[in-house]
Amino acid sequence: MILRLATALAVVGVAFSSTARAEPMQERNYWPFWVERDLESDGVKRWSSLGPLAFGSQNEAGDRLRGFRPLFHDFKSDEGSTSRSVVYPLWYREYAAPEDQHRWTILNLINSKTGAGNDDRFAVWPIYFSRETGEPETSYRAVFPIYGDIGQRFGQSQLKWAPFPLYVRYEKNGAVTTSTPWPFIKNYHGENQRGFAVWPLAGKREVPGVSSNRYLLWPLLYQKEGDLDTAEPSYRAGFLPLYATETSAGYRSETFGWPFFGYSRRTSPVVYKQNNFFWPLWVQGRGEDRYVNRWAPLFSYSKTPSREQTWLAWPLWRDRQWSSEHLDHRRQQLLYFVYHSEVQTSRQSPDAEAAVKRHLWPLVSHWNNGAGRVQTQLLSPLEVFFPHNERMRQMWSPLFALYRFDQKSPGEFRHSVLWDAITFARSDSQQSREFHLGPLFNFRSDATETQWGILAGLFRVSRPAGQGLWAGSFLTDRNSP
């Protein structure tokens, strides 16, 4: 039904558009039935119908997109790649060409992936998992909790249950743990390790000459020794909640009344001293590569060579700065998401304009990539929660866009109010200005002429550039010379 409606609207829109081709407008606005835009700056033609609901686009390369928010979308690229969704993220499917890979998912709980290389995977979380590679060593089928024998998944080299939790065996880097049942009875073997545990009463696990772990009444009594094959082994022990200690090469800490009161001292590779007073609320740390001054929840400040963070009246205000390989980042948050600002500056070109993303939830979102591309949207209740999900932004965000500003580059921008009921666009490269009040009134001025019209161009007047005379025409004689 909805697909038929979208198709019907497209037919009506094409009919409207075909009657107006003689009009040199980049935008043909028959809101709310049809709005079509030719954007020569990026080579993309876009259309919409019923406000933000029905939409589509096509570029010069032949990539085509159409959909009906939030029910479905359909995309096909010129090279053959496709993607489709139904009430995203309920159901989503994509095909990647020329890799010949198919993937579909339902709420990321039922997942299927097939493709080149003979590696097909299917999962129904957390019940069924399968992989077919054509090789018995790497292929598997598992049904939880009945039986499973899985390789290279869930952070383990091999994982087996039959049935869970009566029998569980997991292996990583040659170390094997067998539980019968999990997690109470454990046997450690393989890769020179050995041990046995009856959790939580007592347990022992050791790699002779390398490490040794023991506990009684976990987690109250424990002792861990490591790096026994080095000149400076490490040692950890606890008699909780009374006392805990840890020592290693150049480091020592003690905690009294765990975890509240204690200290830590590091002498190598750099000097650092920390005192805990009712940890984690009151912490004082000073060192060559780190500074901590925490009086939570009122105030907290910490600094390292690559990170600086301030909390005020946690969780009211947070200011965090950090560095990656090529960028310096700064993130500021009021109650985590009510106000959220992130600024990125180039470390190689610190004088270049910063990239900015800001949200004042649920009122407005603003983006600036630092290279001339700018967007502002009012209202914006979802963007702050899905900052890296482009599909979510495409399918859901326009439904709330009472106002939107879109700048492709400096001097090339467009304003839209009430889902294109009112639009204004400017293009300095084409020396043009364009305004639309739905189908009621339109205005355009460029290097060749100035014109305005009413009732979707039923009546219009125009004046060539540099001339003082206006000429009028009606729709019936628009194709006349």
Summary of the structure (lengths in Angstrom):
residues: 481
radius of gyration: 32.1
end to end distance: 43.3
largest distance: 99.1
contacts: 1431
relative contact order: 0.07
helix: 7%
strand: 53%
